[in-house]
Amino acid sequence: MKYLLDIEKLITENPNVIFQVSGENLMAFAEQILLGAKSVAMIEAETAATSDQLLTIGEAAKLLHVSKMTLYRWDQSGVLKKVEIGGKRRYRKSDIDRLVGCKI
């Protein structure tokens, strides 16, 4: 990761600098960024999976006896927040249990 930090430092210290890079170097840089993002996503997914069960949209809607559109509206209004993992929408079982425990 030192390679990435040096580029960040260069950009920070010289905001108007113009870089000239080869296609090969640009591809290597992009691969490093993608690998880092994949690592972060995997760690987040593992943490979420071990800390709480995640339910699909259908599972959450069935448990709450509401439509998928209602879940979407609840997410927008903050009633029940979604968790996005790999571009997929999931809901924490503990959040649903809490919601079921109180009057909706």
Buried (B, 14 or more C-beta within 10 A) or exposed (E): EEEEEEEEEEEEEEEEEEEEEEEEEEEEBEEBEEEEEEEEEEEBBEEBEEEBBBBEBEBBBEBBEBEEEBBBEBBEEEEBEBBEBEEEBBBBBEBBEEBEEEEE
